[in-house]
Amino acid sequence: MDNKKLLHYLLGAILVLALAGGMFAGGFAAGYITKGVTASHTVPAGAMPPQPTVGPGTPTPTKMPQDMWAPFWQAWDLLHEYYVRPLDDAKLVEGAIRGMYEATGDKHTSYMDPDEYRQANISLEGEYEGIGAWVDTSGDYLTIVTPMKGSPAEKAGLKPGDKVIAVDGEDVSGVNPELVVRKVLGPAGSKVTLTIKRDDQDPFDVTITRAKITIPSVEGKMLDDGIAYVQLHTFGDKTTEELRAILKDLLAQHPKGLILDLRNNGGGYLSTAVDVGSEFLPKDRVILYEEYKDGSRKAYKSEGGGLATDIPMVILVNEGTASASEIVSGAMQDYGRALLVGVTTYGKGSVQNWIPLDNNQGAVRITVALWLTPEGRQISGKGLTPDVVVEMSKEDYDAGKDPQLDKAVELILQGKAPAGVSK
């Protein structure tokens, strides 16, 4: 991976795996790591990690007054003196760090133990071994968002909304869904039995043989109406080159318009978000601002040379559209470059810096900045409201219907989709 992307932040840590800290629907896949790690502020084994870059608003670390540590050490000593069972001091330290980060009240600022960090540091190159399903870990149970096409999960009949209530006969009620994901992981050829709760039906078991899953970050095709359709699954290592190749192929067929599908795309690399936005905007347009603790801002601008700056365009969004996807969508909406169609997005408007702890003791991720749209909108907790709101129900999905896509096609054919920057 080039240094530019290596040194950039991950926006939202959307790594086709559920991560510690409670993430959002969509953008996760149950997979098993098969390639080297490529995450923010990490380098190959044996190399020194680069120093964290968190922006001009970062204060110099200060030591806490000694008397403030007194209750901590008192509690530590009392536990060791009175607790009835043997204690694992390493686990106690991990728990203390985890609790400290949880006390910020920011679910995106968190501690990852060494195993969680290994799982989180999965490459965004798109090769995994697992069941092949996008999942949601934000609720009480691990929930299927959608099986990947041709995956073991799809062949086994898993459907959106299915809740995993047991894994290999072990009840996972009350277990953090992020930990349940790790129970689902495994090498190709191995089997896992999931107990599924679907709507009002009685629970039933599904046995799935895991397989190697190769996921392109971008897919594209021409629709029957002569409209180009491009779907981004993530903002990863190869997204920029894949997107340009697909755009070149589709634009050569002289489409009437372009639909960019960012539904259930949870994000990825900040630099990739800038690259993707640059394909649709003139040079030197602000795509986002990063705003730091002291109120200072850094602007990220389009790079020029975009392939699709003047074609009628609609972007599909939903509640799983988050982080880097919202950066691109928000910029296009602010400039009037595209209409947003669907439902309100997730609302992930912050930047996390991942910092490995010494001696392979896991890592911390810390919210170091907020990002704003070109017009200065901050969407954390609110999301982006589409220009045209169109719901999509489970019944629509089960029937193979896509009213959001249908509306996007309609808008382009009616000449209502913007064909360039209007602001």
PyMOL commands that set and color helices and strands:
alter all, ss='L'
color gray80, all
select helices_A, chain A and resi 3-6+66-82+89-102+114-120+152-155+177-184+239-251+270-278+324-334+358-360+394-398+403-413
alter helices_A, ss='H'
color red, helices_A
select strands_A, chain A and resi 10-11+29-33+110-112+127-136+142-147+163-167+170-171+191-197+204-209+211-214+218-222+228-232+258-261+268-269+286-291+297-301+313-317+339-342+350-356+363-372+388-389
alter strands_A, ss='S'
color yellow, strands_A
deselect
rebuild
show_as cartoon
